[in-house]
Amino acid sequence: MAQFIKSNGAELELLPEKGTQFTLKELQDLVDGFIEIVPAKDGRLIIINEEGKLKDLPLNQKASLLYKFVGKDVIVGDVLVCDKSEIR
């Protein structure tokens, strides 16, 4: 099950609307824009808004701590953390 982490720290467990994989549209709706996929420390993927820093989205502290390159960069905006098998 995927984990949706809002920039305010709220977390929700999410399932894809249909089936076992999130569609591109679902991912774009969740992050409110074009997506970028970055690695998490534990092997999962973090789906972020590709233009999040350009749009000055708020820091996502929880997602930043999950990021593989923690300390070198930060994650902004709402994100989805999931396994590779959960996206198309």
N, C-alpha and C positions, 0 to 999 in steps of 0.2 A: 504494500500500500504506500502511495506517495505521501509526502509531507509538504503541505503548503505553509510557508513561513512568511508572514506579513512583516513589513519593516517596523511595525510597532511592537513586535515580539509575539503576537498572537500566532498560534499554530493550529492547523486542522489536518486531519488525515483525509485524503481524497482518493477516489477511484475514478477511472475514466468513465465518461458518460455512457459509452457503448463498448462493451468488450473489455479487453485487458490492456489496451494501449491508448495513450492520449493522442489526439489528432493535433496537427499543427495549429488549427484554429483554437482548440481548447488551450493549448500552451500560450498562444498569443493573447488570448483573453485573460488568462491568469496573470501574466506579467505586464499586461496593458501595452503591448507593442511587439516589435520584432524580437525574436528570441536569439539568445546566444547560449550555448551549452558549455559549461565549465566543469572541471572535475572536483569532486569532494574528496576529502582525505580517506574516506572509507570505501572508495571505489564506486560510489553512486555518482549520479550526475546532478548538477544544479542548473536549472533552467532560469535564466535571468533576462531582463530587458536589455537588449543590445545597446540601446541609447540611454540607459539609465543615468549614467554620469553626465551626459550632455544635457539631459532633462533635469538635472539637479534633484534626482529622487533621493529620499532620505536613506541614511545608512541602515543596513540590515545587520545588526550586531550578531544575531544568532547564525545567520547564513555565512557571515564572514568567518566565524570560528570553525565552520564546517569545510571551508574552502581549502583545497589542497595546498595553495600557496599562501596560507594565513601568515600575516605579518608583512607580506610583500605587496598586497593589494587588498581592497575591501569590496564587498558586495553591497549594492544599493537596490532599493525597491523590494517589491514582493517577489518571492521566488517559489519554485517547485523543486523539491529534492526527490529523485526517484531512481529506480534501477534502469539500466539500459533497455531491459525487456519491456518497460512500460511506455516507451515512446516509439513512434514509427520513423 
